[in-house]
Amino acid sequence: MFMRPQRMPAKVVLPEPEAPIKPICSPWEMERLMCERLSIWGLHIFLTPVGTQGTRSLGLLPYARPCRILCRHYGQPLPSPSFHFLAVLEESAGQKPTTENNMFRTIRRANLALPDHVCLDILLTGSYGTFAFLGDDDYPYAVPVNYAFDGKSIYVHCAFEGHKMDAIARHNKASFSVVEAHEVIPEELSTDYRSVLVFGRVRVVEDNEEKLNALHLICQKYVPHMDKSVEDYITRKAPSTAVIRMSVEHMSGKEGRRLALARKDQN
């Protein structure tokens, strides 16, 4: 599936850490995520084991500069100082989503763009969002949903069968939008609004602990004063409830002209 470069960088073996690093997912899943994410940049990838206890080395030969990502125990990617560090996997690095991503378009009217911290606040507090998938017969399928955002991933609960599940199985790329404010200004033929649009890949959560944590996160957002009845409800409904997760790869935010001018005056 991936071409092996003709010239391979020298192997590097890092000393083992004093305490094991808890893996965020299985080794096989991490390998898939790495190859899937990094191949987007058109890189030729080879994967070879080095050292012991599952330490892996990813050698990358992009179009211009060489790069190496050392991922110890599938949990902590460490850039080698002698190579240009091109990318860090969100799944393993735990970095917050950012608007800086050359794979996606930038907002045409840059003066209306929202800064990252405002985008994150809107994602955290939005009352609902709209998922957009590639649906049946390649028609766009956009569906409003309740959701929770943990700072880097979006979680949604749903049934195990249905249009969403079929769309994800067919194509796991999706977008998600949240509108925070919306007020029509008739006298100016304009609207005050703030909205965020994110892109990423969606998967069904199979790990039971992550699934329960996601359901608690959703309930805590909409029922902030959870009592034992809510806990019991989660425990009872979890086996028959599916949870999907979007790992945010890119986000952008935009606001109306009046709000943008007000923000500029405040700064």
Order of alpha helices (4+ residues) and beta strands (2+ residues): alpha-beta-beta-beta-beta-alpha-alpha-beta-beta-beta-beta-alpha-beta-beta-alpha-alpha-beta-alpha
